């Protein structure tokens, strides 16, 4: 059975995954040229770390908020 706060939690989780997918698409589009240029490759790695940290933070906040319910 779903609890009262579960619907909002699922909606937020779906939005996070949609945003992550769109960032992956952007990252994939950037990765082609980045492989040919070492400075671009470093930018790719930094961007990848940034989006990974962004989503880990959002998912952990979501989990923490869930614990408070």
C-alpha positions in Angstrom: 0.0 0.0 0.0 1.1 3.5 -0.7 1.5 5.9 2.1 0.2 9.5 1.8 3.5 11.0 0.9 4.5 8.3 -1.6 2.9 9.8 -4.7 4.9 13.0 -4.3 8.0 11.0 -3.7 7.5 9.0 -6.8 6.8 12.1 -8.9 10.1 13.8 -7.6 12.0 10.6 -8.3 10.7 10.4 -11.9 11.6 14.0 -12.5 15.2 13.4 -11.2 15.6 10.5 -13.5 14.3 12.5 -16.5 16.7 15.3 -15.7 19.5 12.8 -15.3 18.7 11.3 -18.7 18.6 14.7 -20.4 22.0 15.5 -18.9 23.3 12.1 -20.2 22.1 13.1 -23.7 24.0 16.4 -23.4 27.0 14.6 -22.1 27.0 12.1 -24.9 26.7 14.9 -27.5 29.7 16.5 -25.9 31.7 13.3 -25.6 32.3 12.8 -29.3 34.4 16.0 -29.8 35.9 15.6 -26.3 37.7 12.3 -27.2 39.7 14.1 -29.9 40.9 16.9 -27.7 42.6 16.4 -24.4 41.5 19.7 -22.9 37.9 18.9 -23.9 38.3 15.5 -22.3 39.2 17.2 -19.0 36.1 19.3 -19.3 34.0 16.2 -20.0 35.3 14.6 -16.8 34.6 17.7 -14.7 31.1 17.9 -16.2 30.5 14.2 -15.5 31.6 14.7 -11.9 29.3 17.7 -11.5 26.2 16.0 -12.8 27.0 12.8 -10.8 27.4 14.9 -7.6 24.2 16.9 -8.4 22.0 13.8 -8.7 23.6 11.9 -5.8 22.9 15.0 -3.6 19.3 15.3 -4.9 18.6 11.6 -4.3 20.1 11.6 -0.9 18.0 14.7 0.1 14.9 12.8 -1.2 15.9 9.8 0.8 16.4 11.9 3.9 13.1 13.7 3.5 11.4 10.3 3.1 12.9 9.2 6.5 11.3 12.2 8.1 7.8 11.3 6.8 
